[in-house]
Each structure stands twice: as structure tokens, then as C-alpha cells.
């Protein structure tokens, strides 16, 4: 296994572990822009963020697994990792509005 693939597996696992931390411990107060007075459902916000972090990690690990198996979806698959992270970050940010007062 190449070094780059190993590094990508590590940060995929990191996203999964971070998702588990948000799911179990619900540390939403560490989020940028979090205002306790504006959040209606702290539990729901925590689940939304943890699910998206977990999905991000799974997609990255799937991408690495496809590369290791020799079925590269794209030429530079680490760029696909950054696209996954960016898209999931935008999706997560857009979805947090459901849990805040208008």
C-alpha cells in the first residue's frame, strides 16, 4: 500500500471517529458560530453533524478502497477526497439551519 493511500485511510478513519464523538458526546458547543440561545434541538443538531462526518469518512475510505483494488474512479483520487470533504461540509452547514431559530 502506498503512503498516500495510508494517509487517506487515516483521515477517513479520523472523520468516522469524529462522527462517533459527536454522536455519543454531543459537543456542539465547539462548533464555529454555535449559539446556545439560537439552537432549538441540540440532540438533532448533534445527530445531523455526526451522520455527515461518518458519511464523509465512509466515502473517503470507499474511494481509497477502490484505488487499492485497482478500480480508480478518477485519475487523482485524492482530489476526489477533497471534493467529498468540501461537498459534505457545505451540506452539513446548509442542514444546520433546521435546528436554529429563525
C-alpha positions as CSV (number, residue, x, y, z in Angstrom):
1,X,0.0,0.0,0.0
2,X,1.3,3.4,-0.9
3,X,2.0,6.1,1.7
4,X,-0.6,8.4,0.3
5,X,-3.3,5.7,0.5
6,X,-2.4,5.0,4.1
7,X,-2.6,8.7,5.0
8,X,-6.0,8.9,3.2
9,X,-7.2,5.9,5.2
10,X,-6.1,7.5,8.4
11,X,-8.1,10.7,7.8
12,X,-11.1,8.7,6.6
13,X,-11.0,6.9,9.9
14,X,-10.5,10.2,11.7
15,X,-13.8,11.5,10.2
16,X,-15.6,8.4,11.3
17,X,-14.2,8.7,14.9
18,X,-15.1,12.4,14.9
19,X,-18.6,11.4,13.9
20,X,-18.8,8.9,16.7
21,X,-17.6,11.5,19.2
22,X,-20.4,13.9,18.1
23,X,-23.0,11.2,18.2
24,X,-22.1,10.0,21.7
25,X,-20.8,13.1,23.5
26,X,-22.7,15.8,21.6
27,X,-20.0,18.6,21.9
28,X,-21.9,21.0,19.7
29,X,-20.6,24.0,21.7
30,X,-17.2,23.6,19.9
31,X,-18.8,24.4,16.5
32,X,-18.0,27.7,14.9
33,X,-20.9,30.1,15.1
34,X,-22.8,27.9,17.7
35,X,-25.1,30.0,19.8
36,X,-26.9,28.1,22.6
37,X,-29.8,30.6,22.6
38,X,-30.5,30.0,18.9
39,X,-30.4,26.2,18.8
40,X,-33.8,24.6,19.1
41,X,-32.7,20.9,19.1
42,X,-29.2,20.2,20.4
43,X,-29.7,16.5,20.0
44,X,-30.9,16.8,16.4
45,X,-28.0,19.1,15.5
46,X,-25.5,16.6,17.0
47,X,-27.1,13.7,15.1
48,X,-27.0,15.7,11.8
49,X,-23.3,16.6,12.2
50,X,-22.3,13.2,13.4
51,X,-24.1,11.5,10.5
52,X,-22.4,13.8,7.9
53,X,-19.0,13.3,9.5
54,X,-19.5,9.5,9.5
55,X,-20.6,9.5,5.8
56,X,-17.6,11.7,4.9
57,X,-15.3,9.1,6.4
58,X,-17.0,6.2,4.7
59,X,-16.9,7.9,1.3
60,X,-13.2,8.6,1.7
61,X,-12.5,5.0,2.8
62,X,-14.6,3.7,-0.2
63,X,-12.6,5.9,-2.5
64,X,-9.3,4.6,-1.1
65,X,-10.5,1.0,-1.3
66,X,-11.4,1.4,-4.9
67,X,-8.0,2.8,-5.6
68,X,-6.3,-0.1,-3.8
69,X,-8.4,-2.6,-5.7
70,X,-7.3,-1.0,-9.0
71,X,-10.6,0.4,-9.9
72,X,-9.8,4.1,-9.8
73,X,-12.9,6.3,-10.2
74,X,-10.7,9.2,-11.2
75,X,-7.1,9.8,-12.1
76,X,-6.1,11.8,-9.0
77,X,-8.4,10.1,-6.4
78,X,-7.0,12.3,-3.5
79,X,-8.6,15.3,-5.3
80,X,-11.9,13.4,-5.0
81,X,-11.3,13.2,-1.3
82,X,-11.1,17.0,-1.1
83,X,-14.2,17.3,-3.2
84,X,-16.1,14.9,-0.8
85,X,-14.9,16.9,2.2
86,X,-15.9,20.2,0.7
87,X,-19.3,18.9,-0.5
88,X,-20.1,17.3,2.8
89,X,-19.0,20.5,4.7
90,X,-21.4,22.6,2.6
91,X,-24.2,20.0,3.0
92,X,-23.6,20.0,6.8
93,X,-23.6,23.8,7.0
94,X,-26.8,24.1,5.0
95,X,-28.6,21.5,7.1
96,X,-27.8,23.1,10.4
97,X,-30.4,25.8,9.7
98,X,-33.2,23.3,10.6
99,X,-32.0,23.3,14.2
100,X,-31.9,27.0,14.8
101,X,-34.5,29.7,15.5
102,X,-35.2,31.9,12.6
